[in-house]
Amino acid sequence: MTDRDVHLPVAAQPTVDSIVDYTTLAEEGGYDCAWLPETWGRDGVVVLTAMAERTESIDIGSSILNTYSRSPALLGQTAATMQEVSDGRFRLGLGPSGPVVIENWHGMEYGNPLRRTRETVEIVREVLSGEPVNYDGDDFQLSGFRLRCDAPEPSPPIEVTGMGPKAVELAGRFADGWHGIMLTPDGMADRLEDIERGAELGDRDPDDVHVTTGVTCCALEDADRARELTRQHIGFYIGGMGTFYRDALERQGYEEAPEIHDAWQDGDRERALELVDESILDDLCAFGTPEETREQLEAYEAVEGLDSIAISFPRGADEDTVKQTMEAVAPDAS
């Protein structure tokens, strides 16, 4: 059976308490994990700590902490501490993010994200072992230190994001889990082949890699409103968040993705949203009435090899919309 997680919203949330409230609602609804992204708003680790302190059973995960603004050793320290604070419920999600955020917000050079991710995973794993860390990589050289507290037991899983075939292959080769986004059910099946190829290269069992995909959901009795919020969200991600999402959709056969991106970049947001046609929305998201939304999620649940669906929300969704959607598609409601 496919697990159901929740990918918590961060845009325009009024308080840390409001994010924690979503987490407790997810726990009450039977969700398996509450994932929190860190973007350019609140510090993710502080909020994750509050989430862990005020819940009892739901897993708490970072999705994602980027691999540039924190050193690998610090990420290892963070994972060890969060595992202690959460009583063993923490899952470390890592990813390179993209040049728009890394260069324009963090002021750091964005280079060779695959190598950066691989070396970060390897170093974090050494830190979490509790043994002395001696690492000689291309980006990082470390020696002479070990974790100055007990190593966490069990060690938290290290899960990575990635969209292109090589990035997904890397997850299959080195990580405990992989998170996909902006993928249709058919697109997920293609990426699972990348996981299998990476696992083979790493002499691993692909079943040991926990596969999660995020699905944008909006369940409202006003189905037209749900559709519009979803369309705005997809248009923004294809057009305004670099080229990763554009490229992911183009790989899946949506030839209009570059035109959506270019129209958005040219400032013609209305044209960009018009180009987000029904096929993209219907294939990529789950929205409409609660019943329609639950039915659309069944297409993802049918993907063999997919372990978890992470329910996410349109960036324009208000608190009521988020909560209605969470309740409509919660495991306990299905």
C-alpha positions in Angstrom: 0.0 0.0 0.0 1.3 3.5 -0.9 1.9 5.7 2.1 0.5 9.2 2.2 2.7 12.1 3.4 2.0 15.8 3.4 4.4 18.4 2.0 3.6 21.4 4.2 3.1 24.9 2.6 5.5 27.7 3.6 4.5 30.6 1.3 2.7 33.4 3.3 2.1 31.3 6.4 1.4 33.8 9.2 3.2 32.1 12.0 5.3 29.1 13.0 2.3 27.9 15.0 0.2 27.8 11.8 2.7 25.4 10.2 2.8 23.3 13.3 -1.0 23.2 13.3 -0.9 21.6 9.9 1.5 19.0 11.2 -0.8 18.1 14.1 -3.7 17.9 11.7 -1.7 15.6 9.5 -0.9 13.4 12.5 -4.5 13.2 13.4 -5.4 12.3 9.8 -3.1 9.4 9.7 -0.4 10.8 7.4 3.0 9.0 7.6 5.3 12.0 7.3 5.2 15.8 7.4 7.8 17.3 5.1 8.9 20.9 5.4 10.7 22.7 2.6 13.2 25.4 3.3 13.1 28.2 0.7 13.7 31.9 1.5 11.4 32.3 4.4 11.7 30.8 7.9 14.6 28.7 8.9 13.6 25.1 8.3 15.4 23.5 11.1 13.8 25.7 13.8 10.3 25.0 12.4 11.1 21.3 12.2 12.1 21.3 15.8 8.8 22.9 16.8 7.0 20.3 14.7 8.8 17.4 16.4 8.2 18.8 19.9 4.5 19.1 19.4 3.8 15.7 17.8 4.1 12.1 18.9 4.0 9.7 16.1 4.2 11.3 12.6 7.6 11.3 10.9 9.2 14.7 10.5 11.3 15.4 7.4 13.2 18.2 5.7 12.3 18.5 2.0 14.6 20.0 1.3 17.6 21.5 3.0 19.9 22.6 0.2 23.4 21.3 -0.1 25.1 24.8 -0.5 24.0 27.0 2.4 24.9 24.5 5.1 28.1 22.4 5.1 27.8 18.7 4.9 29.1 18.3 8.5 26.5 20.8 9.8 23.8 18.9 8.0 25.0 15.7 9.7 24.9 17.5 13.1 21.4 18.8 12.3 20.2 15.3 11.4 21.7 13.8 14.6 20.1 16.5 16.7 16.7 16.3 15.0 16.7 12.5 15.4 17.2 13.1 19.2 14.6 15.8 19.4 12.0 13.8 17.5 12.6 10.5 19.3 13.8 8.8 16.2 11.2 10.2 13.7 13.4 12.4 11.6 14.1 11.9 7.9 16.8 14.1 6.3 15.8 15.4 2.8 18.6 17.0 0.8 18.9 18.6 -2.6 20.9 21.1 -4.6 17.9 23.4 -5.1 18.7 25.6 -8.2 20.8 28.5 -9.3 18.0 31.1 -8.8 17.9 30.5 -5.1 21.6 29.5 -4.4 23.1 32.4 -6.3 20.5 35.2 -5.9 19.5 34.5 -2.3 22.5 32.7 -0.7 25.1 34.4 -2.9 27.0 31.2 -3.6 28.2 29.7 -6.8 26.0 27.0 -8.1 28.2 24.3 -9.6 28.1 20.6 -10.4 25.0 19.8 -8.3 25.2 16.1 -8.8 28.7 15.9 -7.4 27.8 18.3 -4.6 24.8 16.1 -3.6 26.8 12.9 -3.7 29.6 14.2 -1.6 27.2 15.7 0.9 25.3 12.4 1.3 28.6 10.5 1.8 29.9 13.0 4.4 26.6 13.1 6.3 26.6 9.3 6.5 30.1 9.4 7.9 29.1 12.0 10.5 26.0 10.0 11.6 28.2 6.9 12.1 29.9 8.5 15.0 33.3 7.5 13.7 36.1 10.0 12.7 35.3 11.8 9.5 38.1 11.6 6.9 36.9 12.6 3.5 38.9 13.5 0.4 36.5 14.7 -2.3 36.5 17.2 -5.1 34.4 19.8 -3.2 35.2 18.8 0.4 38.2 17.6 2.3 37.6 16.8 6.0 39.7 15.3 8.7 40.3 15.1 12.4 36.8 15.4 13.9 34.0 13.2 14.9 30.5 13.8 16.2 30.8 15.2 19.8 27.7 13.4 21.0 26.3 9.9 20.7 25.6 8.8 17.2 21.8 8.5 16.6 20.3 5.1 16.8 18.8 4.4 14.5 20.5 6.7 12.0 18.0 8.8 10.1 17.5 8.0 6.5 19.1 10.4 3.9 16.7 11.1 1.0 17.5 13.3 -1.9 15.6 15.2 -4.6 16.4 15.2 -8.3 14.6 15.6 -11.6 16.8 14.5 -14.4 17.7 10.9 -15.2 21.3 11.3 -13.8 20.1 12.9 -10.6 17.6 10.1 -10.0 20.2 7.5 -10.8 22.5 9.1 -8.2 19.7 8.7 -5.6 19.4 5.0 -6.5 23.1 4.6 -6.1 23.8 6.5 -2.9 20.7 7.6 -1.0 18.1 6.0 1.2 15.3 7.6 -0.6 14.4 9.8 -3.6 11.8 12.6 -3.9 10.2 13.4 -7.3 8.2 16.4 -8.2 6.3 17.6 -11.3 5.9 14.1 -12.6 2.9 12.4 -14.0 2.2 8.7 -13.2 3.8 7.7 -16.5 6.7 10.0 -15.8 7.2 8.4 -12.4 7.5 5.0 -14.0 10.3 6.3 -16.2 12.2 7.7 -13.2 11.8 4.4 -11.4 13.9 2.9 -14.1 16.6 5.4 -13.3 16.4 4.4 -9.6 16.9 0.7 -10.6 19.9 1.6 -12.8 21.5 3.5 -10.0 20.9 0.8 -7.5 22.5 -1.7 -9.9 25.6 0.5 -10.2 25.8 0.8 -6.4 25.2 -3.0 -5.9 22.1 -2.3 -4.0 18.5 -3.5 -4.0 16.2 -0.9 -5.5 13.6 -1.8 -2.9 15.9 -0.3 -0.3 15.4 3.2 -1.9 12.2 4.8 -0.6 10.5 6.5 -3.5 8.3 9.5 -2.8 6.6 11.9 -5.3 4.9 15.2 -4.6 1.5 15.7 -6.1 -0.2 19.1 -6.1 -3.7 18.7 -4.7 -6.6 21.1 -4.2 -9.9 19.6 -3.0 -12.8 22.1 -2.8 -16.5 21.9 -3.3 -16.0 24.8 -5.7 -14.2 22.7 -8.4 -13.6 25.7 -10.7 -11.7 27.5 -7.9 -9.6 24.4 -7.3 -8.7 24.2 -10.9 -7.8 27.9 -11.1 -5.5 27.7 -8.0 -3.8 24.6 -9.5 -3.3 26.3 -12.9 -1.7 29.3 -11.3 0.6 27.1 -9.3 1.8 25.0 -12.3 2.2 28.2 -14.4 4.4 29.7 -11.7 6.7 26.7 -11.3 7.1 26.1 -15.1 7.6 29.8 -15.8 9.2 31.4 -12.7 11.4 28.8 -11.0 14.3 28.4 -13.3 14.4 25.7 -16.0 14.2 22.5 -14.0 10.4 22.1 -14.1 10.2 23.2 -17.7 12.7 20.5 -18.6 11.0 17.9 -16.5 7.7 18.4 -18.3 9.3 18.6 -21.7 11.0 15.2 -21.0 7.5 13.8 -20.3 6.3 14.9 -23.7 4.7 18.3 -23.0 6.1 20.3 -25.9 4.3 23.5 -24.7 6.4 23.7 -21.5 9.1 25.9 -23.1 6.5 28.3 -24.5 4.9 28.6 -21.0 8.3 29.3 -19.5 9.1 31.9 -22.2 5.8 33.7 -21.9 6.2 33.9 -18.1 9.7 35.2 -18.4 8.6 37.8 -20.9 6.0 39.1 -18.4 3.0 37.8 -20.2 1.6 35.8 -17.2 -1.9 35.6 -18.8 -0.6 33.9 -21.9 1.5 31.6 -19.8 -1.5 30.4 -17.8 -3.6 30.0 -21.0 -0.9 27.6 -22.2 -1.3 25.4 -19.1 -3.9 23.3 -20.8 -6.2 20.7 -19.3 -3.9 17.8 -20.3 -1.1 19.1 -18.1 -3.4 19.8 -15.2 -5.2 16.5 -15.4 -2.1 14.4 -15.8 0.1 16.2 -13.2 -2.3 17.2 -10.4 -5.3 16.1 -8.4 -8.0 18.7 -7.9 -11.7 19.4 -8.0 -14.3 18.2 -5.5 -13.0 16.0 -2.7 -14.3 12.9 -4.5 -12.7 13.9 -7.8 -9.4 14.6 -6.1 -9.3 11.3 -4.3 -10.1 9.5 -7.6 -7.2 11.3 -9.4 -4.7 10.2 -6.7 -5.5 6.6 -7.5 -3.5 6.9 -10.7 -0.4 7.5 -8.6 -1.2 4.8 -6.2 -1.3 2.4 -9.1 2.4 3.1 -10.0 4.4 0.0 -9.0 7.5 0.9 -7.0 6.1 4.2 -5.7 6.3 4.0 -1.9 4.8 7.4 -0.8 2.7 10.2 -2.2 3.4 13.6 -0.6 0.3 15.8 -0.8 1.3 19.4 -1.6 -0.9 22.5 -2.2 -1.1 25.4 -4.7 1.1 28.3 -3.6 -2.0 30.5 -3.6 -4.0 28.3 -1.3 -5.2 29.9 1.9 -5.4 28.2 5.3 -9.0 26.9 4.8 -8.1 25.5 1.4 -5.0 23.7 2.7 -7.0 22.2 5.6 -9.9 21.2 3.5 -7.6 19.4 1.1 -5.6 17.7 3.8 -8.8 16.4 5.4 -10.3 15.3 2.0 -7.3 13.2 1.0 -6.0 12.1 4.4 -5.3 8.3 4.7 -8.1 8.1 7.3 -10.6 9.6 4.8 -9.7 7.3 1.9 
